[in-house]
Amino acid sequence: MEEDIYPGHGSATQLDNKVFQTFQTSFLQVQNILDQNRLLIHEINQNHESRIPDNLSRNVGLIKELNNNIRRVVDLYADLSSSFTKSMEASSEGDSAGTLRSDGKPGQKRVRAG
């Protein structure tokens, strides 16, 4: 069986779990918003096709809600990007301090050719 090599003093596993949980939570939020947007778009299309003045007026609010949801998705993706960047920086800082295998024993760093 291949041994795992983790940067730092074993904290990378905790960091990886935290990053994974953050990503999972954010992606679930994004998926829920996108599902809601699909329903909004369907309702907007039905109102538009009906050409009933009250339905067309209702579309103004629905489109505003849709735009707000899109902003929320953009913000969530920006937060994900920031979290990912921070986790990569923390991971590379751990790499520069040496590596430990998952059993806590020193491991060898991989050296890139080139």
N, C-alpha and C positions, 0 to 999 in steps of 0.2 A: 504494500500500500504506500502511496506517495505521501510524504510528510508535508504538512502545510507550513509555510513560512509567513509570519506576520511581522510587520514593522513595529518597532517600539517595544514596550514591555507588556504585550498582550492586550493593550487597550484598543487595538485596531478592531478586534472582534466586537467589542462594545460599540465602537464608532460605527462599524458596518451595520450592526443591528439597528442603531438609532437612525442612521441614514435610510436604511431599508424601510423602517416604520414611517419615517417622514415622507418618503416617496409613495409608499402605499396609501397613506392617509390623503396625500395631495392628489394622487391619481384617482382615488375614489371620489373625492370632492369634484374633480374635473369631470369625471364620468357622469355624476349626478347632475351637474349643471348642463352638460351636453344633452343628456336625456330630456331634461326640462326644456332646453332650447328646441329639441325636435318637436315636442308637443306644442310649444309656442308657434313655431313655424307652420305646423299643420293647421292650428287654429287661425293664424293670420291668413293663410291661403284660403281656408274655407270662408272667412269673412270677406275676403277680397272677391272671391267668385260669386258670393251671394249678392253683392252690390247693394245691400240694404244699408241705408245711411247710418243707422245705429251701430251696425257691425263694422262699418268702415271707420267710424269714429273710435270704436273700441280698439282698432288696430294701432292707433297712435300710442296708447298706453302699452300694448303688447310689444310693439317695436322698441319702445324705451326700455322695457324689461329685458328684452332680448339683447339690446346693446349693453345694458348693465351686466348681464350674465357673461357676455363676451369679454368685457373688461375684467371681470372676476377671474375668468379662465386665464387671461393674459397675465394677471397678477400672480396667480398660482404657479404658472410656468416660470415666471421670473423668480419667484421664491425658490422653486425647485432648482433652477439653474444656479442660484446663489448658494444654496445648501450643497449642491454637488461640487461646486468649485471649492467651497470651504472644506469639504470632506477630502477632496483630492489634495489640497494644500496640507491638511493635517496628516494625511497619509504619507506625503512626500517628506514632511518634517520628521516623521517617525523613521522613514527609510534612511535619512541622513544620520540618525542616531544609532544605527545598527539594527540588526534584525534578530528576532527570536522565533524559534519554531513554536508551534502551538503547545508543545510540552515545556516551554520556557527555557530550553537550551539554545545556546548561540547557533545561528545558522549562517550560511554564506549568502552574500548578496550576489545577484546575477549581474554580470558585466556585459554590456552591449558591445558587440563588435562594430567597428566602423569608426 
